[in-house]
């Protein structure tokens, strides 16, 4: 049963090895040095994160505390982002509230629903997560390994769709990143055994 430092050190060692192998695979396929460096950094980074991720199910763990802070930023940023970048969706949400018999400007009602929902999520999210998980439960299982790998594959493809420097994560390079994320969780499980 490893502690944070043991998981982190194992993740760094495995991440470095995987980054070198991944970079060499990119070069072997005819990719350039810039592509190899970016993909290697992605592989190493997600493997380290994956090696720490299973401990989000323990309240006192550093990954859980970081996830809580990131969750708050995501919820608040999501509400602000929707209001600024998707005002039609906010008004549509307000229109649903109007159809339930509440009067008012649809945009204002939509913002109210988003803020109320965010407040409920922020005040109960951690407790709800705690009630659904136990330490060394689902997040320490092989299905979680697969879920993390699949999530990383989807995320890498979405990142690649942004283009620019992130375009290198399209296709096979995205698969390498996904395998590295899943391998990181496996590293955690091995350290715990």
WOKA-V40685 format. One record per residue. N is the residue number from 0. SS is DSSP state (h for helix, s for strand, l for the rest). PSI is psi in whole degrees, -180 to 180 (NA if undefined). OMEGA is omega in degrees with one decimal (none if undefined). Layout:
N:SS:PSI:OMEGA
N:SS:PSI:OMEGA
//
This chain:
0:l:98:-174.4
1:l:155:174.7
2:l:-178:-176.6
3:h:-48:-176.7
4:h:-39:178.5
5:h:-43:177.3
6:h:-42:-179.1
7:h:-45:180.0
8:h:-42:177.7
9:h:-41:178.0
10:h:-41:178.8
11:h:-44:-179.6
12:h:-48:179.4
13:h:-37:179.1
14:h:-40:178.3
15:h:-46:178.7
16:h:-47:-179.2
17:h:-36:179.3
18:h:-43:178.8
19:h:-48:-179.8
20:h:-45:179.7
21:h:-44:177.7
22:h:-42:178.0
23:h:-37:177.4
24:h:-41:178.2
25:h:-45:179.1
26:h:-39:-179.4
27:h:-32:178.4
28:l:-2:178.8
29:l:8:177.2
30:l:158:179.6
31:l:171:-177.9
32:h:-38:178.9
33:h:-46:178.0
34:h:-44:-179.0
35:h:-41:-179.4
36:h:-44:-179.0
37:h:-46:-179.8
38:h:-41:178.9
39:h:-41:177.9
40:h:-42:177.5
41:h:-45:179.5
42:h:-50:-179.4
43:h:-42:-178.5
44:h:-48:-178.2
45:h:-29:177.7
46:h:-42:177.8
47:h:-46:178.3
48:h:-44:178.4
49:h:-33:-179.6
50:h:-17:179.2
51:h:-22:-171.1
52:h:-41:-176.6
53:h:-24:-178.4
54:h:11:172.4
55:h:-11:-179.7
56:h:6:179.6
57:l:121:-173.1
58:l:-37:-173.0
59:l:1:-175.5
60:l:152:177.3
61:h:-41:177.3
62:h:-37:179.9
63:h:-41:179.2
64:h:-41:178.0
65:h:-39:178.9
66:h:-37:177.8
67:h:-45:178.6
68:h:-42:178.9
69:h:-37:178.1
70:h:-43:178.6
71:h:-47:179.0
72:h:-39:-179.4
73:h:-45:-179.3
74:h:-49:-179.3
75:h:-46:178.6
76:h:-35:178.3
77:h:-44:178.5
78:h:-49:-179.8
79:h:-43:179.8
80:h:-42:178.4
81:h:-43:-179.0
82:h:-41:-176.3
83:h:-46:-170.5
84:h:-14:-179.8
85:l:55:-177.0
86:h:-29:178.1
87:h:-38:177.6
88:h:-38:177.6
89:h:-44:178.5
90:h:-37:176.9
91:h:-43:176.0
92:h:-44:175.9
93:h:-35:176.7
94:h:-37:175.8
95:h:-43:178.5
96:h:-41:175.6
97:h:-43:-177.7
98:h:-17:176.7
99:l:2:175.5
100:l:3:177.6
101:l:134:-179.6
102:l:157:176.6
103:l:173:178.1
104:l:127:-177.7
105:h:-38:179.4
106:h:-42:179.6
107:h:-44:178.3
108:h:-41:179.1
109:h:-44:177.4
110:h:-41:178.5
111:h:-43:178.5
112:h:-43:179.2
113:h:-45:-178.9
114:h:-43:179.0
115:h:-44:178.4
116:h:-42:178.7
117:h:-41:179.7
118:h:-43:178.5
119:h:-45:-179.6
120:h:-44:-179.3
121:h:-32:-177.8
122:h:-22:-177.1
123:h:-9:-173.8
124:h:-47:-179.3
125:h:-41:178.8
126:h:-41:178.4
127:h:-44:178.3
128:h:-43:178.6
129:h:-40:-178.1
130:h:-22:-179.0
131:h:-13:-176.8
132:l:156:170.5
133:l:151:-178.9
134:l:134:-175.7
135:l:35:175.0
136:l:-125:-174.9
137:h:-39:-176.8
138:h:-5:175.6
139:h:38:-176.1
140:l:163:177.6
141:h:-36:174.3
142:h:-34:177.0
143:h:-37:176.1
144:h:-49:179.8
145:h:-40:179.4
146:h:-43:178.2
147:h:-44:178.0
148:h:-45:178.8
149:h:-43:177.9
150:h:-41:179.1
151:h:-36:178.2
152:h:-47:178.9
153:h:-45:-179.1
154:h:-41:-179.1
155:h:-37:178.9
156:h:-38:176.4
157:h:-40:177.6
158:h:-42:179.7
159:h:-34:-179.8
160:h:-19:176.0
161:l:-22:178.7
162:l:-161:-177.4
163:h:-139:-178.3
164:h:-26:-178.0
165:h:-13:-180.0
166:h:-21:-178.8
167:h:-15:-177.6
168:h:9:177.2
169:l:147:171.4
170:l:-128:-173.8
171:h:-35:179.6
172:h:-35:175.0
173:h:-37:177.0
174:h:-40:177.4
175:h:-42:178.9
176:h:-43:-180.0
177:h:-43:178.1
178:h:-39:178.9
179:h:-40:178.9
180:h:-46:178.7
181:h:-40:178.5
182:h:-34:177.3
183:h:-43:177.1
184:h:-40:177.3
185:h:-39:176.6
186:h:-44:178.3
187:h:-46:-178.4
188:h:-38:178.5
189:h:-43:178.8
190:h:-36:179.6
191:h:-22:-175.5
192:l:NA:none
//
